[in-house]
């Protein structure tokens, strides 16, 4: 998602097996981000269950917005 000198952010998906025979498997999305904010390393994790494409867009948007807001808040100091 982001890979520059101040931020490394990765989107991952996992499939979990069905709980019982006949159930559908479930899918989970997560982002892991390590950002340099004010000279310190900050780790952010966002998790969600994947049900449709809107969930993928949501996790991307939330992760990027949080990174931008943290960088903006730190720049104002």
N, C-alpha and C positions, 0 to 999 in steps of 0.2 A: 504494500500500500504506500509506504514512504520509505525511502532509503537515501538519506543524505547525511551530512556530517553531524547534524544535531538530533536526528530522529531515525530510529529503525522500527518499522511496524510491519507485522506479519499477520495475514488472515489465514486461519486454519479451519478445516471442517473435519468432523469425525462422524462415523456411522456407528450407532450402538445396536446390538442385536435385539430382536424382538424379545419381550419378556416371556411370552409363551407362544406355542405353536399357533399359527394363524394370525398373529398380530403383525403389524407392519414394523419395520425397523424405524428408529428415530435418528434424526440428524441434528448435530449441534455445531454452531459456529463460534469461533472465538478470535479475538485479536489480541496480540501481545505486542506492547510498545515499550521501548526504552528510549527516553528522551532526555536530553541535557537541558535542564531548566535552571538558570541561575548558577551554573557551574556544578550542579548536583545531578546525579542520575535519578530519574523518576520512572517508575514502572507502572504502566496502566494495563489493565485487562478488562475486556468487555466480553460477555458471554450471552448467547441467546439460543433458542431452539429454532431450527430451520423448518419452516412450513411452506414458504413460497419465496419468490424472488424479492418481495418487499422486505423480508427479514435480512437478506444479504445487503440490500441498499441501506437499511437502517443501521446495521452494525458498522458499515463503512462510514456513513455520515456521522454517527456518534463519535467514533474513534477520531476522525479527522477534526471534528469540532472541538473535542476536548483538548487535543494537542494544540490547536490554534489558540484557544482561550487561555491555556496555561502559558504559552509563549507570550501572548499579549499582556496578560497580567504581570508577568515577570518583567517585561520591557518597560512597564509603567513605573516600576520601583526606582 
